[in-house]
Amino acid sequence: MEKATSLYRDVLGATVSDKVPLPEHGVYTVFVELGNTKLELLHPLGEKSPIAGFLQKNKAGGMHHICIEVDNINAAITDLKAKNIRTLSAEPRIGAHGKPVMFLHPKDCDGVLVELEEA
């Protein structure tokens, strides 16, 4: 996480937050702002972290998922389910930014884990 934070802050000139523990999500996070793009750097917090398995398979790190902001998460979920896109949970939950989020099944999104976040 320190190496990636340095890359975005010191090399690319991004605004980078302090490292924040989010025990309810099992991660530490650093938020990176690059103009109209926001990145979230994640590091496992505890043995049950949802990203621990990803990092075991990808020792150097990499992209875990993308997040798409939507105006109304429930309407977006209804629309996607009508298009046979599965979700990874029955209901949205509160994400790292304090907003409702829902993850879509990677097998329905060309192998990419997609997170929806309400604006």
Phi, psi and omega per residue, in radians:
M1 nan -0.678 -3.138
E2 -1.111 -0.705 3.138
K3 -1.117 -0.802 3.140
A4 -1.160 -0.706 3.101
T5 -1.029 -0.782 3.130
S6 -1.092 -0.720 3.124
L7 -1.000 -0.913 -3.071
Y8 -1.222 -0.668 -3.109
R9 -1.385 -0.943 -2.966
D10 -1.489 -0.561 -3.101
V11 -1.670 -0.801 -3.060
L12 -1.665 -0.111 3.059
G13 1.262 0.416 -3.131
A14 -1.359 2.753 2.959
T15 -1.423 2.168 -3.032
V16 -2.208 2.301 3.136
S17 -1.375 2.971 2.957
D18 -1.208 2.829 3.061
K19 -1.279 2.221 -3.058
V20 -2.093 2.195 3.047
P21 -1.357 2.341 3.061
L22 -2.184 1.343 -3.047
P23 -1.025 -0.523 3.136
E24 -1.176 -0.316 3.094
H25 -1.917 -0.087 3.115
G26 1.266 0.494 -3.106
V27 -2.492 2.756 2.789
Y28 -1.704 2.575 3.121
T29 -2.383 2.596 2.993
V30 -2.221 2.258 -3.141
F31 -1.713 2.314 -3.090
V32 -2.089 2.266 3.108
E33 -2.032 2.103 3.121
L34 -2.158 1.472 -3.122
G35 1.056 -2.082 -3.121
N36 -1.575 0.250 3.138
T37 -2.116 2.382 3.073
K38 -2.089 2.346 3.068
L39 -2.044 2.662 3.087
E40 -2.218 1.971 3.082
L41 -1.507 2.326 -3.090
L42 -2.097 2.535 3.053
H43 -2.447 2.429 -3.088
P44 -1.045 2.475 3.033
L45 -2.210 1.766 -3.117
G46 1.599 2.877 -3.070
E47 -1.210 -0.423 -3.069
K48 -1.719 0.336 3.141
S49 -1.046 2.368 3.136
P50 -1.185 -0.238 3.137
I51 -1.778 -0.051 -3.125
A52 -1.041 -0.778 3.134
G53 -1.099 -0.687 3.098
F54 -1.045 -0.775 -3.110
L55 -1.266 -0.452 3.048
Q56 -1.153 -0.628 3.132
K57 -1.452 -0.420 -3.068
N58 -2.235 1.369 -3.013
K59 -0.982 -0.568 -3.126
A60 -1.525 0.036 -3.086
G61 1.520 -2.773 -3.124
G62 2.472 -2.981 -3.123
M63 -1.448 2.140 3.131
H64 -1.542 -0.811 3.127
H65 -2.796 2.929 3.008
I66 -1.996 2.702 3.128
C67 -2.137 2.345 3.112
I68 -2.060 2.217 3.121
E69 -1.425 2.338 3.113
V70 -2.204 2.659 -3.123
D71 -1.219 -0.714 -3.087
N72 -2.384 1.875 -3.031
I73 -1.134 -0.669 -3.120
N74 -1.164 -0.690 3.092
A75 -1.155 -0.699 3.126
A76 -1.114 -0.738 3.135
I77 -1.115 -0.779 3.119
T78 -1.029 -0.787 3.133
D79 -1.092 -0.788 -3.109
L80 -1.194 -0.675 3.098
K81 -1.113 -0.616 3.078
A82 -1.138 -0.388 3.107
K83 -1.726 0.309 3.089
N84 1.108 0.576 3.026
I85 -1.702 2.118 -3.122
R86 -1.455 2.670 3.042
T87 -1.888 2.778 -3.110
L88 -1.557 -0.089 3.050
S89 -2.537 2.862 -3.096
A90 -1.292 -0.590 -3.072
E91 -2.314 2.680 3.021
P92 -1.104 2.716 3.044
R93 -2.266 2.974 -3.135
I94 -1.424 2.218 -3.089
G95 -1.622 -2.955 -3.042
A96 -1.115 -0.410 3.129
H97 -1.680 0.165 -3.142
G98 1.343 0.289 -3.125
K99 -2.040 2.726 3.100
P100 -1.105 2.382 3.105
V101 -2.333 2.755 3.057
M102 -2.578 2.366 3.090
F103 -1.719 2.445 3.107
L104 -1.735 2.610 -3.089
H105 -1.161 2.207 -3.125
P106 -1.012 -0.575 -3.121
K107 -1.153 -0.367 3.111
D108 -1.660 -0.046 -3.069
C109 -2.221 0.733 3.092
D110 0.984 0.636 3.076
G111 1.446 0.082 -3.129
V112 -1.826 2.294 3.017
L113 -1.345 2.090 -3.090
V114 -1.997 2.283 3.067
E115 -1.888 2.326 2.983
L116 -1.751 2.404 3.080
E117 -2.282 2.286 3.125
E118 -1.250 2.398 -3.117
A119 -1.158 nan nan
